[in-house]
Amino acid sequence: MDWPRFGRVALKPFSAGLSEAEWKGLYETFRDPEVAEWNGSTPLRSPFWLFKRFVLAEARRKDRVAFVILDEKGEYLGTLELYDLTPEEATLGILIGRKDRWGQGYGTEAVRAALDYAFRVLGLRRVKLRTFAHNLRARRAFAKAGFREVGLGPGPQGKGGRVHGGVP
């Protein structure tokens, strides 16, 4: 298994197929109200079979590469994707769905694995992301992984805007 790795995490491509435990973790991540709030969305209400169908269709798109994040024991932690993929750049999205693992550096390690993959394997020149200004935990993780803040844009009401970042 030659999956992207950094520190304690491995990024398992959706194209490698997900185990039932990974599917369950992914489904629960998107159903969790707290995770949804940090992601600026609403909790998923779709039945599992429909969610799975949608995720598989999205994973086949040519403008994205999707991964589940696995910890040092091979257990599900969350999801990461590089989307809006062009030959030059991509946008990074990450969700650590296991709240009992928040604040332990897994997100930073997953981002570093994704950046290595993006630059070394895909040959990209730039990876960017967006996160809410109030999400200090994510902003710290992104800064540790080498991102720099490059601007503020509109965010959801009361959330103080979005921070845009990029890694050249």
ROSEVEX-492884 format. One record per atom (N, C-alpha, C): residue number from 1; residue in one letter; atom name; z, y, x. Coordinates in Angstrom, 3 decimals, always signed. Each point is the difference from the previous one (the first is absolute). Layout:
[NUM 'A' 'CA' [Z Y X]];
...
END
This chain:
[1 'M' 'N' [+0.000 -1.181 +0.840]];
[1 'M' 'CA' [+0.000 +1.181 -0.840]];
[1 'M' 'C' [+0.000 +1.240 +0.882]];
[2 'D' 'N' [-1.117 +0.650 +0.063]];
[2 'D' 'CA' [-0.142 +1.195 +0.817]];
[2 'D' 'C' [+0.097 +1.246 -0.875]];
[3 'W' 'N' [+1.146 +0.175 -0.637]];
[3 'W' 'CA' [+0.224 +1.132 -0.880]];
[3 'W' 'C' [+0.573 +1.163 +0.801]];
[4 'P' 'N' [-0.213 +1.225 -0.470]];
[4 'P' 'CA' [+0.620 +1.144 +0.676]];
[4 'P' 'C' [+1.518 -0.150 -0.011]];
[5 'R' 'N' [+0.620 +0.301 +1.152]];
[5 'R' 'CA' [+1.447 -0.141 +0.153]];
[5 'R' 'C' [+0.552 +1.167 +0.803]];
[6 'F' 'N' [+1.254 +0.314 -0.272]];
[6 'F' 'CA' [+0.734 +0.937 +0.826]];
[6 'F' 'C' [+1.472 -0.260 -0.250]];
[7 'G' 'N' [+0.762 -0.151 +1.078]];
[7 'G' 'CA' [+1.438 -0.240 -0.145]];
[7 'G' 'C' [+0.266 -1.228 -0.850]];
[8 'R' 'N' [+0.722 +0.205 -1.088]];
[8 'R' 'CA' [+0.409 -1.113 -0.873]];
[8 'R' 'C' [-0.974 -0.304 -1.112]];
[9 'V' 'N' [-1.054 +0.804 -0.163]];
[9 'V' 'CA' [-0.867 -0.167 -1.164]];
[9 'V' 'C' [-1.384 -0.529 +0.348]];
[10 'A' 'N' [-0.578 -0.653 -0.983]];
[10 'A' 'CA' [-1.405 -0.422 +0.050]];
[10 'A' 'C' [-0.661 +0.508 -1.271]];
[11 'L' 'N' [-1.268 +0.368 +0.125]];
[11 'L' 'CA' [-0.787 +0.428 -1.146]];
[11 'L' 'C' [-0.959 -1.127 -0.346]];
[12 'K' 'N' [+0.247 -0.642 -1.124]];
[12 'K' 'CA' [-0.839 -1.104 -0.453]];
[12 'K' 'C' [-1.086 +0.542 -0.917]];
[13 'P' 'N' [-1.274 -0.143 +0.395]];
[13 'P' 'CA' [-1.072 +0.507 -0.852]];
[13 'P' 'C' [-0.046 -0.737 -1.340]];
[14 'F' 'N' [-0.285 +0.741 -1.050]];
[14 'F' 'CA' [-0.162 -0.634 -1.306]];
[14 'F' 'C' [-1.092 -1.053 +0.065]];
[15 'S' 'N' [-0.995 +0.216 +0.858]];
[15 'S' 'CA' [-1.106 -0.947 +0.118]];
[15 'S' 'C' [+0.460 -1.366 +0.508]];
[16 'A' 'N' [+1.196 -0.082 +0.594]];
[16 'A' 'CA' [+0.541 -1.279 +0.464]];
[16 'A' 'C' [+0.632 -0.785 -1.140]];
[17 'G' 'N' [+0.116 +0.628 -1.181]];
[17 'G' 'CA' [+0.632 -0.652 -1.154]];
[17 'G' 'C' [+1.496 +0.223 +0.024]];
[18 'L' 'N' [+0.573 +0.253 -1.160]];
[18 'L' 'CA' [+1.436 +0.249 -0.104]];
[18 'L' 'C' [+0.710 -1.196 -0.599]];
[19 'S' 'N' [+1.202 -0.261 +0.477]];
[19 'S' 'CA' [+0.828 -1.061 -0.571]];
[19 'S' 'C' [+0.557 +0.479 -1.335]];
[20 'E' 'N' [+0.555 -0.906 -0.779]];
[20 'E' 'CA' [+0.604 +0.390 -1.274]];
[20 'E' 'C' [+1.160 +0.971 +0.215]];
[21 'A' 'N' [+0.792 -0.218 +1.057]];
[21 'A' 'CA' [+1.116 +0.904 +0.291]];
[21 'A' 'C' [-0.519 +1.399 +0.347]];
[22 'E' 'N' [-1.109 +0.073 +0.730]];
[22 'E' 'CA' [-0.581 +1.297 +0.347]];
[22 'E' 'C' [-0.546 +0.695 -1.244]];
[23 'W' 'N' [-0.670 -0.754 -0.868]];
[23 'W' 'CA' [-0.499 +0.578 -1.254]];
[23 'W' 'C' [+1.167 +0.521 -0.837]];
[24 'K' 'N' [+1.068 -0.790 -0.088]];
[24 'K' 'CA' [+1.157 +0.415 -0.790]];
[24 'K' 'C' [+0.613 +1.271 +0.580]];
[25 'G' 'N' [+0.137 +0.066 +1.322]];
[25 'G' 'CA' [+0.542 +1.197 +0.637]];
[25 'G' 'C' [-0.863 +1.218 -0.249]];
[26 'L' 'N' [-1.298 -0.177 +0.101]];
[26 'L' 'CA' [-0.940 +1.090 -0.230]];
[26 'L' 'C' [+0.098 +0.504 -1.445]];
[27 'Y' 'N' [+0.041 -0.934 -0.937]];
[27 'Y' 'CA' [+0.099 +0.344 -1.419]];
[27 'Y' 'C' [+1.296 +0.760 -0.284]];
[28 'E' 'N' [+1.100 -0.490 +0.535]];
[28 'E' 'CA' [+1.292 +0.652 -0.220]];
[28 'E' 'C' [+0.043 +1.383 +0.641]];
[29 'T' 'N' [-0.664 +0.164 +1.147]];
[29 'T' 'CA' [-0.067 +1.315 +0.643]];
[29 'T' 'C' [-0.599 +1.018 -0.950]];
[30 'F' 'N' [-1.116 -0.337 -0.622]];
[30 'F' 'CA' [-0.681 +0.951 -0.860]];
[30 'F' 'C' [+0.655 +0.144 -1.373]];
[31 'R' 'N' [+0.921 -0.875 -0.343]];
[31 'R' 'CA' [+0.737 +0.104 -1.264]];
[31 'R' 'C' [+1.295 +0.794 +0.155]];
[32 'D' 'N' [+0.446 +0.203 +1.231]];
[32 'D' 'CA' [+1.281 +0.638 +0.270]];
[32 'D' 'C' [-0.068 +1.512 -0.265]];
[33 'P' 'N' [+0.833 +0.533 -0.898]];
[33 'P' 'CA' [-0.049 +1.434 -0.327]];
[33 'P' 'C' [+0.300 +0.906 +1.197]];
[34 'E' 'N' [+0.936 -0.394 +0.851]];
[34 'E' 'CA' [+0.347 +0.838 +1.147]];
[34 'E' 'C' [-1.143 +0.052 +1.011]];
[35 'V' 'N' [-0.613 -1.141 +0.273]];
[35 'V' 'CA' [-1.148 -0.041 +0.911]];
[35 'V' 'C' [-1.142 +0.829 -0.586]];
[36 'A' 'N' [-0.225 -0.136 -1.288]];
[36 'A' 'CA' [-1.071 +0.760 -0.656]];
[36 'A' 'C' [+0.246 +1.499 +0.128]];
[37 'E' 'N' [+1.232 +0.430 -0.169]];
[37 'E' 'CA' [+0.306 +1.426 +0.107]];
[37 'E' 'C' [-0.305 +0.521 +1.401]];
[38 'W' 'N' [+0.390 -0.746 +1.025]];
[38 'W' 'CA' [-0.295 +0.415 +1.376]];
[38 'W' 'C' [-1.502 +0.009 +0.256]];
[39 'N' 'N' [-0.744 -0.781 -0.749]];
[39 'N' 'CA' [-1.453 -0.082 +0.158]];
[39 'N' 'C' [-0.736 +0.979 -0.921]];
[40 'G' 'N' [+0.739 +0.746 -0.809]];
[40 'G' 'CA' [-0.618 +0.974 -0.903]];
[40 'G' 'C' [-0.752 -0.640 -1.145]];
[41 'S' 'N' [+0.449 -1.175 -0.422]];
[41 'S' 'CA' [-0.679 -0.706 -1.084]];
[41 'S' 'C' [+1.026 -0.451 -1.040]];
[42 'T' 'N' [-0.465 -0.786 -0.945]];
[42 'T' 'CA' [+0.899 -0.593 -0.989]];
[42 'T' 'C' [+0.074 -1.498 +0.258]];
[43 'P' 'N' [+1.093 -0.628 -0.377]];
[43 'P' 'CA' [+0.127 -1.446 +0.217]];
[43 'P' 'C' [-1.097 -0.780 -0.728]];
[44 'L' 'N' [-0.469 -1.026 +0.631]];
[44 'L' 'CA' [-1.028 -0.866 -0.565]];
[44 'L' 'C' [+0.527 -0.694 -1.247]];
[45 'R' 'N' [-0.840 -0.063 -1.026]];
[45 'R' 'CA' [+0.368 -0.687 -1.239]];
[45 'R' 'C' [-0.936 -1.155 -0.315]];
[46 'S' 'N' [-1.036 -0.172 +0.802]];
[46 'S' 'CA' [-0.989 -1.057 -0.237]];
[46 'S' 'C' [+0.603 -1.379 +0.205]];
[47 'P' 'N' [-0.509 -1.004 -0.709]];
[47 'P' 'CA' [+0.454 -1.371 +0.250]];
[47 'P' 'C' [-0.461 -0.454 +1.391]];
[48 'F' 'N' [+0.693 -0.975 +0.529]];
[48 'F' 'CA' [-0.264 -0.481 +1.359]];
[48 'F' 'C' [-1.450 -0.407 +0.192]];
[49 'W' 'N' [-0.587 -0.753 -0.930]];
[49 'W' 'CA' [-1.367 -0.483 +0.179]];
[49 'W' 'C' [-1.001 +1.150 +0.101]];
[50 'L' 'N' [+0.226 +1.082 -0.758]];
[50 'L' 'CA' [-0.897 +1.140 +0.042]];
[50 'L' 'C' [+0.190 +0.791 +1.302]];
[51 'F' 'N' [+1.242 +0.152 +0.420]];
[51 'F' 'CA' [+0.302 +0.653 +1.273]];
[51 'F' 'C' [-0.701 -0.735 +1.143]];
[52 'K' 'N' [+0.121 -1.315 +0.017]];
[52 'K' 'CA' [-0.600 -0.808 +1.063]];
[52 'K' 'C' [-1.524 +0.174 +0.004]];
[53 'R' 'N' [-0.602 -0.011 -1.166]];
[53 'R' 'CA' [-1.458 +0.177 -0.101]];
[53 'R' 'C' [-0.416 +1.359 +0.559]];
[54 'F' 'N' [+0.744 +1.046 -0.364]];
[54 'F' 'CA' [-0.304 +1.345 +0.478]];
[54 'F' 'C' [+0.139 +0.083 +1.520]];
[55 'V' 'N' [+1.092 -0.519 +0.538]];
[55 'V' 'CA' [+0.236 +0.060 +1.448]];
[55 'V' 'C' [-1.092 -0.743 +0.758]];
[56 'L' 'N' [-0.383 -1.154 -0.479]];
[56 'L' 'CA' [-1.065 -0.762 +0.666]];
[56 'L' 'C' [-1.328 +0.751 -0.028]];
[57 'A' 'N' [-0.305 +0.669 -1.102]];
[57 'A' 'CA' [-1.227 +0.786 -0.082]];
[57 'A' 'C' [+0.052 +1.176 +0.978]];
[58 'E' 'N' [+1.137 +0.676 +0.071]];
[58 'E' 'CA' [+0.149 +1.119 +0.928]];
[58 'E' 'C' [-0.111 -0.467 +1.453]];
[59 'A' 'N' [+0.558 -1.166 +0.294]];
[59 'A' 'CA' [-0.013 -0.526 +1.374]];
[59 'A' 'C' [-1.414 -0.324 +0.472]];
[60 'R' 'N' [-0.923 -0.222 -0.918]];
[60 'R' 'CA' [-1.393 -0.307 +0.369]];
[60 'R' 'C' [-0.833 +1.243 +0.286]];
[61 'R' 'N' [+0.547 +1.164 -0.281]];
[61 'R' 'CA' [-0.753 +1.239 +0.231]];
[61 'R' 'C' [-0.263 +0.179 +1.488]];
[62 'K' 'N' [-1.151 +0.551 +0.318]];
[62 'K' 'CA' [-0.414 +0.199 +1.394]];
[62 'K' 'C' [+0.657 +1.224 +0.637]];
[63 'D' 'N' [+0.587 +0.889 -0.823]];
[63 'D' 'CA' [+0.583 +1.222 +0.552]];
[63 'D' 'C' [+1.516 -0.104 +0.189]];
[64 'R' 'N' [+0.519 -1.232 +0.081]];
[64 'R' 'CA' [+1.437 -0.176 +0.221]];
[64 'R' 'C' [+0.309 -1.344 +0.641]];
[65 'V' 'N' [+1.125 -0.015 +0.698]];
[65 'V' 'CA' [+0.544 -1.233 +0.561]];
[65 'V' 'C' [+1.464 -0.027 -0.436]];
[66 'A' 'N' [+0.388 -1.053 -0.712]];
[66 'A' 'CA' [+1.354 -0.096 -0.545]];
[66 'A' 'C' [+0.777 -1.124 +0.673]];
[67 'F' 'N' [+1.311 +0.242 +0.174]];
[67 'F' 'CA' [+0.894 -0.956 +0.655]];
[67 'F' 'C' [+1.307 -0.109 -0.782]];
[68 'V' 'N' [+0.650 -1.150 +0.092]];
[68 'V' 'CA' [+1.417 -0.073 -0.343]];
[68 'V' 'C' [+0.752 +0.093 +1.319]];
[69 'I' 'N' [+1.160 +0.640 -0.048]];
[69 'I' 'CA' [+0.843 +0.149 +1.184]];
[69 'I' 'C' [+1.014 -1.129 -0.029]];
[70 'L' 'N' [+0.060 -0.760 +1.091]];
[70 'L' 'CA' [+0.938 -1.110 +0.126]];
[70 'L' 'C' [+1.019 +0.317 +1.088]];
[71 'D' 'N' [+1.243 -0.415 -0.217]];
[71 'D' 'CA' [+1.037 +0.234 +1.005]];
[71 'D' 'C' [-0.013 -1.095 +1.063]];
[72 'E' 'N' [+0.976 +0.023 +0.863]];
[72 'E' 'CA' [+0.071 -0.951 +1.112]];
[72 'E' 'C' [+0.168 -1.451 -0.453]];
[73 'K' 'N' [+0.414 -0.210 -1.235]];
[73 'K' 'CA' [+0.120 -1.355 -0.555]];
[73 'K' 'C' [-1.227 -0.387 -0.824]];
[74 'G' 'N' [-0.977 +0.894 -0.079]];
[74 'G' 'CA' [-1.191 -0.256 -0.803]];
[74 'G' 'C' [+0.197 +0.286 -1.470]];
[75 'E' 'N' [+1.050 +0.747 -0.346]];
[75 'E' 'CA' [+0.294 +0.320 -1.399]];
[75 'E' 'C' [-0.604 +1.349 -0.388]];
[76 'Y' 'N' [-0.382 +0.118 -1.257]];
[76 'Y' 'CA' [-0.618 +1.204 -0.548]];
[76 'Y' 'C' [+0.915 +1.218 +0.127]];
[77 'L' 'N' [-0.570 +1.105 +0.482]];
[77 'L' 'CA' [+0.708 +1.282 +0.052]];
[77 'L' 'C' [-0.674 +1.067 -0.847]];
[78 'G' 'N' [-1.346 -0.022 -0.042]];
[78 'G' 'CA' [-0.715 +1.041 -0.704]];
[78 'G' 'C' [-1.495 -0.136 +0.184]];
[79 'T' 'N' [-0.681 +1.109 -0.173]];
[79 'T' 'CA' [-1.458 +0.006 +0.080]];
[79 'T' 'C' [-0.468 +1.213 +0.788]];
[80 'L' 'N' [-1.127 -0.157 +0.649]];
[80 'L' 'CA' [-0.601 +1.075 +0.786]];
[80 'L' 'C' [-1.502 -0.110 -0.145]];
[81 'E' 'N' [-0.662 +1.144 -0.093]];
[81 'E' 'CA' [-1.458 -0.047 -0.031]];
[81 'E' 'C' [-0.587 +1.179 +0.736]];
[82 'L' 'N' [-1.187 -0.216 +0.504]];
[82 'L' 'CA' [-0.841 +1.047 +0.547]];
[82 'L' 'C' [-1.120 +0.156 -1.021]];
[83 'Y' 'N' [-0.101 +1.171 -0.618]];
[83 'Y' 'CA' [-0.988 +0.195 -1.056]];
[83 'Y' 'C' [-0.824 +1.254 +0.283]];
[84 'D' 'N' [-0.991 +0.256 -0.838]];
[84 'D' 'CA' [-0.986 +1.049 +0.264]];
[84 'D' 'C' [-0.572 -0.203 +1.406]];
[85 'L' 'N' [-0.212 -1.239 +0.332]];
[85 'L' 'CA' [-0.434 -0.411 +1.334]];
[85 'L' 'C' [-1.455 +0.396 +0.251]];
[86 'T' 'N' [-0.218 +0.692 +1.120]];
[86 'T' 'CA' [-1.340 +0.323 +0.479]];
[86 'T' 'C' [-0.068 -0.501 +1.436]];
[87 'P' 'N' [-1.144 +0.081 +0.654]];
[87 'P' 'CA' [-0.051 -0.404 +1.417]];
[87 'P' 'C' [+0.870 +0.866 +0.909]];
[88 'E' 'N' [+0.377 +1.190 -0.469]];
[88 'E' 'CA' [+0.778 +0.933 +0.822]];
[88 'E' 'C' [+1.492 +0.045 -0.332]];
[89 'E' 'N' [+0.343 -0.154 -1.290]];
[89 'E' 'CA' [+1.394 +0.232 -0.386]];
[89 'E' 'C' [+0.400 -0.810 -1.225]];
[90 'A' 'N' [+1.304 +0.026 -0.271]];
[90 'A' 'CA' [+0.564 -0.654 -1.186]];
[90 'A' 'C' [+1.271 +0.741 -0.395]];
[91 'T' 'N' [+0.447 -0.275 -1.213]];
[91 'T' 'CA' [+1.281 +0.497 -0.490]];
[91 'T' 'C' [+0.949 -1.185 -0.090]];
[92 'L' 'N' [+1.216 +0.198 +0.449]];
[92 'L' 'CA' [+0.998 -1.058 +0.015]];
[92 'L' 'C' [+0.940 +0.149 -1.185]];
[93 'G' 'N' [+0.293 -1.100 -0.663]];
[93 'G' 'CA' [+0.992 -0.038 -1.068]];
[93 'G' 'C' [+0.953 -1.150 +0.261]];
[94 'I' 'N' [+1.280 +0.221 -0.208]];
[94 'I' 'CA' [+1.000 -1.044 +0.258]];
[94 'I' 'C' [+1.111 +0.081 -1.036]];
[95 'L' 'N' [+0.475 -1.169 -0.411]];
[95 'L' 'CA' [+1.170 -0.119 -0.873]];
[95 'L' 'C' [+0.872 -1.118 +0.531]];
[96 'I' 'N' [+1.237 +0.303 +0.307]];
[96 'I' 'CA' [+0.975 -1.041 +0.309]];
[96 'I' 'C' [+0.699 -0.282 -1.323]];
[97 'G' 'N' [-0.301 -1.146 -0.583]];
[97 'G' 'CA' [+0.524 -0.338 -1.314]];
[97 'G' 'C' [+1.388 -0.604 +0.020]];
[98 'R' 'N' [+0.383 -0.551 +1.131]];
[98 'R' 'CA' [+1.337 -0.595 +0.133]];
[98 'R' 'C' [+0.999 +1.104 +0.314]];
[99 'K' 'N' [+0.667 +0.501 -1.019]];
[99 'K' 'CA' [+0.910 +1.132 +0.175]];
[99 'K' 'C' [+1.173 -0.340 +0.916]];
[100 'D' 'N' [+0.372 -1.285 +0.083]];
[100 'D' 'CA' [+1.078 -0.387 +0.904]];
[100 'D' 'C' [-0.411 +0.131 +1.464]];
[101 'R' 'N' [-1.273 +0.275 +0.261]];
[101 'R' 'CA' [-0.503 +0.164 +1.364]];
[101 'R' 'C' [-0.339 +1.459 +0.326]];
[102 'W' 'N' [+0.210 +0.908 -0.949]];
[102 'W' 'CA' [-0.289 +1.409 +0.246]];
[102 'W' 'C' [+0.908 +0.521 +1.107]];
[103 'G' 'N' [-0.528 +0.903 +0.809]];
[103 'G' 'CA' [+0.787 +0.653 +1.040]];
[103 'G' 'C' [+0.271 -0.859 +1.224]];
[104 'Q' 'N' [-0.721 -1.102 +0.153]];
[104 'Q' 'CA' [+0.239 -0.903 +1.131]];
[104 'Q' 'C' [-1.167 -0.035 +0.991]];
[105 'G' 'N' [-0.960 +0.901 -0.138]];
[105 'G' 'CA' [-1.098 +0.100 +0.952]];
[105 'G' 'C' [-1.204 -0.865 -0.282]];
[106 'Y' 'N' [+0.021 -0.762 -1.080]];
[106 'Y' 'CA' [-1.144 -0.865 -0.313]];
[106 'Y' 'C' [-1.258 +0.805 -0.326]];
[107 'G' 'N' [+0.179 +1.115 -0.697]];
[107 'G' 'CA' [-1.144 +0.831 -0.350]];
[107 'G' 'C' [-0.688 +0.562 +1.235]];
[108 'T' 'N' [+0.798 +0.498 +0.945]];
[108 'T' 'CA' [-0.563 +0.525 +1.249]];
[108 'T' 'C' [-0.770 -1.082 +0.736]];
[109 'E' 'N' [+0.578 -1.195 +0.072]];
[109 'E' 'CA' [-0.664 -1.099 +0.704]];
[109 'E' 'C' [-1.298 -0.399 -0.705]];
[110 'A' 'N' [+0.003 -0.012 -1.316]];
[110 'A' 'CA' [-1.213 -0.342 -0.750]];
[110 'A' 'C' [-1.087 +1.049 +0.231]];
[111 'V' 'N' [+0.393 +1.267 +0.007]];
[111 'V' 'CA' [-0.964 +1.071 +0.257]];
[111 'V' 'C' [-0.574 -0.136 +1.410]];
[112 'R' 'N' [+0.837 -0.295 +0.971]];
[112 'R' 'CA' [-0.500 -0.168 +1.372]];
[112 'R' 'C' [-0.970 -1.180 +0.096]];
[113 'A' 'N' [+0.287 -1.086 -0.701]];
[113 'A' 'CA' [-0.933 -1.138 -0.011]];
[113 'A' 'C' [-1.329 +0.411 -0.628]];
[114 'A' 'N' [+0.071 +0.765 -1.085]];
[114 'A' 'CA' [-1.221 +0.444 -0.680]];
[114 'A' 'C' [-0.807 +0.948 +0.875]];
[115 'L' 'N' [+0.676 +0.896 +0.712]];
[115 'L' 'CA' [-0.717 +0.928 +0.874]];
[115 'L' 'C' [-0.682 -0.736 +1.148]];
[116 'D' 'N' [+0.674 -0.974 +0.576]];
[116 'D' 'CA' [-0.627 -0.793 +1.056]];
[116 'D' 'C' [-1.255 -0.686 -0.533]];
[117 'Y' 'N' [+0.107 -0.582 -1.178]];
[117 'Y' 'CA' [-1.150 -0.664 -0.631]];
[117 'Y' 'C' [-1.127 +1.010 -0.273]];
[118 'A' 'N' [+0.363 +1.155 -0.552]];
[118 'A' 'CA' [-0.999 +1.009 -0.356]];
[118 'A' 'C' [-0.769 +0.494 +1.226]];
[119 'F' 'N' [+0.714 +0.265 +1.086]];
[119 'F' 'CA' [-0.658 +0.565 +1.175]];
[119 'F' 'C' [-0.632 -1.065 +0.889]];
[120 'R' 'N' [+0.716 -1.089 +0.235]];
[120 'R' 'CA' [-0.492 -1.018 +0.929]];
[120 'R' 'C' [-1.021 -0.927 -0.631]];
[121 'V' 'N' [+0.264 -0.482 -1.212]];
[121 'V' 'CA' [-0.887 -0.977 -0.642]];
[121 'V' 'C' [-1.126 +0.686 -0.784]];
[122 'L' 'N' [+0.358 +0.968 -0.843]];
[122 'L' 'CA' [-1.011 +0.671 -0.824]];
[122 'L' 'C' [-0.736 +1.112 +0.751]];
[123 'G' 'N' [+0.574 +0.466 +1.092]];
[123 'G' 'CA' [-0.634 +1.049 +0.784]];
[123 'G' 'C' [+0.010 +1.368 -0.663]];
[124 'L' 'N' [+0.982 +0.244 -0.854]];
[124 'L' 'CA' [+0.089 +1.295 -0.677]];
[124 'L' 'C' [+0.418 +1.094 +0.980]];
[125 'R' 'N' [-0.324 +1.227 -0.352]];
[125 'R' 'CA' [+0.390 +1.151 +0.819]];
[125 'R' 'C' [+1.192 +0.738 -0.589]];
[126 'R' 'N' [+0.254 -0.206 -1.306]];
[126 'R' 'CA' [+1.088 +0.734 -0.647]];
[126 'R' 'C' [+0.536 -0.800 -1.172]];
[127 'V' 'N' [+1.317 +0.042 -0.170]];
[127 'V' 'CA' [+0.668 -0.572 -1.172]];
[127 'V' 'C' [+0.864 +1.110 -0.575]];
[128 'K' 'N' [-0.098 +0.193 -1.306]];
[128 'K' 'CA' [+0.777 +1.043 -0.652]];
[128 'K' 'C' [+0.825 -0.614 -1.120]];
[129 'L' 'N' [+0.907 +0.793 -0.531]];
[129 'L' 'CA' [+0.820 -0.449 -1.124]];
[129 'L' 'C' [+0.513 +1.213 -0.738]];
[130 'R' 'N' [+0.582 -0.276 -1.150]];
[130 'R' 'CA' [+0.669 +1.020 -0.804]];
[130 'R' 'C' [+1.316 -0.584 -0.467]];
[131 'T' 'N' [+1.020 +0.834 +0.026]];
[131 'T' 'CA' [+1.280 -0.420 -0.545]];
[131 'T' 'C' [+0.697 +1.206 -0.600]];
[132 'F' 'N' [+0.926 -0.239 -0.879]];
[132 'F' 'CA' [+0.734 +1.084 -0.617]];
[132 'F' 'C' [+0.923 +0.665 +1.012]];
[133 'A' 'N' [+0.101 +1.313 -0.066]];
[133 'A' 'CA' [+0.840 +0.764 +0.928]];
[133 'A' 'C' [+1.465 -0.435 -0.085]];
[134 'H' 'N' [+0.464 -0.391 -1.175]];
[134 'H' 'CA' [+1.405 -0.393 -0.143]];
[134 'H' 'C' [+0.281 -1.414 +0.522]];
[135 'N' 'N' [-1.025 -0.747 +0.367]];
[135 'N' 'CA' [+0.190 -1.374 +0.475]];
[135 'N' 'C' [+0.277 +0.012 +1.506]];
[136 'L' 'N' [+1.207 +0.418 +0.338]];
[136 'L' 'CA' [+0.364 +0.175 +1.402]];
[136 'L' 'C' [-0.025 -1.310 +0.771]];
[137 'R' 'N' [+0.368 -1.091 -0.625]];
[137 'R' 'CA' [-0.014 -1.308 +0.674]];
[137 'R' 'C' [-1.422 -0.344 +0.437]];
[138 'A' 'N' [-0.966 +0.174 -0.877]];
[138 'A' 'CA' [-1.394 -0.282 +0.346]];
[138 'A' 'C' [-0.502 +0.969 +1.059]];
[139 'R' 'N' [+0.338 +1.266 -0.132]];
[139 'R' 'CA' [-0.460 +0.988 +0.983]];
[139 'R' 'C' [+0.536 -0.325 +1.388]];
[140 'R' 'N' [+1.255 -0.433 +0.093]];
[140 'R' 'CA' [+0.559 -0.390 +1.300]];
[140 'R' 'C' [-0.726 -1.219 +0.557]];
[141 'A' 'N' [-0.265 -0.980 -0.850]];
[141 'A' 'CA' [-0.702 -1.214 +0.445]];
[141 'A' 'C' [-1.397 +0.346 +0.502]];
[142 'F' 'N' [-0.703 +0.874 -0.706]];
[142 'F' 'CA' [-1.349 +0.367 +0.408]];
[142 'F' 'C' [+0.024 +0.779 +1.312]];
[143 'A' 'N' [+0.981 +0.887 +0.160]];
[143 'A' 'CA' [+0.106 +0.759 +1.251]];
[143 'A' 'C' [+0.276 -0.945 +1.177]];
[144 'K' 'N' [+0.892 -0.979 -0.205]];
[144 'K' 'CA' [+0.292 -0.976 +1.065]];
[144 'K' 'C' [-1.235 -0.795 +0.390]];
[145 'A' 'N' [-0.903 -0.197 -0.951]];
[145 'A' 'CA' [-1.217 -0.770 +0.259]];
[145 'A' 'C' [-1.121 +0.859 +0.585]];
[146 'G' 'N' [+0.251 +1.305 +0.172]];
[146 'G' 'CA' [-0.976 +0.852 +0.646]];
[146 'G' 'C' [-0.730 +0.987 -0.891]];
[147 'F' 'N' [+0.291 +0.012 -1.290]];
[147 'F' 'CA' [-0.653 +0.959 -0.890]];
[147 'F' 'C' [+0.601 +1.384 +0.212]];
[148 'R' 'N' [-0.789 +0.997 -0.281]];
[148 'R' 'CA' [+0.502 +1.372 +0.014]];
[148 'R' 'C' [-0.326 +0.632 -1.350]];
[149 'E' 'N' [+0.873 +0.886 -0.441]];
[149 'E' 'CA' [-0.208 +0.695 -1.261]];
[149 'E' 'C' [-1.020 +1.103 +0.219]];
[150 'V' 'N' [-0.983 +0.041 -0.888]];
[150 'V' 'CA' [-1.064 +0.993 +0.166]];
[150 'V' 'C' [-0.150 +0.928 -1.190]];
[151 'G' 'N' [+0.761 -0.188 -1.059]];
[151 'G' 'CA' [-0.100 +0.937 -1.108]];
[151 'G' 'C' [+0.739 -0.447 -1.228]];
[152 'L' 'N' [+0.161 +0.943 -0.904]];
[152 'L' 'CA' [+0.622 -0.269 -1.287]];
[152 'L' 'C' [-1.030 +0.213 -1.092]];
[153 'G' 'N' [+0.070 -0.840 -0.996]];
[153 'G' 'CA' [-0.881 +0.123 -1.149]];
[153 'G' 'C' [+0.810 -0.179 -1.255]];
[154 'P' 'N' [-0.641 +0.030 -1.137]];
[154 'P' 'CA' [+0.724 -0.136 -1.258]];
[154 'P' 'C' [+0.565 -1.410 -0.175]];
[155 'G' 'N' [+1.141 -0.055 -0.625]];
[155 'G' 'CA' [+0.637 -1.277 -0.307]];
[155 'G' 'C' [+0.431 -0.008 -1.442]];
[156 'P' 'N' [+0.667 -1.069 -0.414]];
[156 'P' 'CA' [+0.471 -0.044 -1.390]];
[156 'P' 'C' [+1.055 +1.076 -0.237]];
[157 'Q' 'N' [+0.117 +0.422 -1.195]];
[157 'Q' 'CA' [+0.936 +1.065 -0.352]];
[157 'Q' 'C' [+1.401 -0.331 +0.488]];
[158 'G' 'N' [+0.593 +0.944 +0.702]];
[158 'G' 'CA' [+1.364 -0.169 +0.478]];
[158 'G' 'C' [+0.121 -0.811 +1.281]];
[159 'K' 'N' [-1.094 -0.444 +0.563]];
[159 'K' 'CA' [+0.078 -0.836 +1.194]];
[159 'K' 'C' [-0.320 +0.768 +1.280]];
[160 'G' 'N' [-0.405 +1.267 -0.107]];
[160 'G' 'CA' [-0.143 +0.820 +1.184]];
[160 'G' 'C' [-1.279 -0.178 +0.792]];
[161 'G' 'N' [-0.977 -0.644 -0.515]];
[161 'G' 'CA' [-1.277 -0.105 +0.678]];
[161 'G' 'C' [-0.160 -1.273 +0.813]];
[162 'R' 'N' [-1.173 -0.121 +0.579]];
[162 'R' 'CA' [-0.307 -1.154 +0.824]];
[162 'R' 'C' [-0.162 +0.457 +1.446]];
[163 'V' 'N' [+0.380 -0.862 +0.915]];
[163 'V' 'CA' [-0.220 +0.235 +1.411]];
[163 'V' 'C' [-1.194 -0.834 +0.393]];
[164 'H' 'N' [-0.958 +0.606 +0.643]];
[164 'H' 'CA' [-1.181 -0.715 +0.455]];
[164 'H' 'C' [+0.154 -0.261 +1.489]];
[165 'G' 'N' [-0.322 -1.193 +0.420]];
[165 'G' 'CA' [+0.126 -0.311 +1.413]];
[165 'G' 'C' [-1.236 -0.647 +0.537]];
[166 'G' 'N' [-0.138 +0.034 +1.292]];
[166 'G' 'CA' [-1.146 -0.643 +0.630]];
[166 'G' 'C' [+0.327 -0.449 +1.402]];
[167 'V' 'N' [-0.638 -1.025 +0.447]];
[167 'V' 'CA' [+0.120 -0.468 +1.368]];
[167 'V' 'C' [-1.393 +0.008 +0.588]];
[168 'P' 'N' [-0.219 +0.816 +1.045]];
[168 'P' 'CA' [-1.348 +0.032 +0.606]];
[168 'P' 'C' [-0.238 -1.231 +0.852]];
END
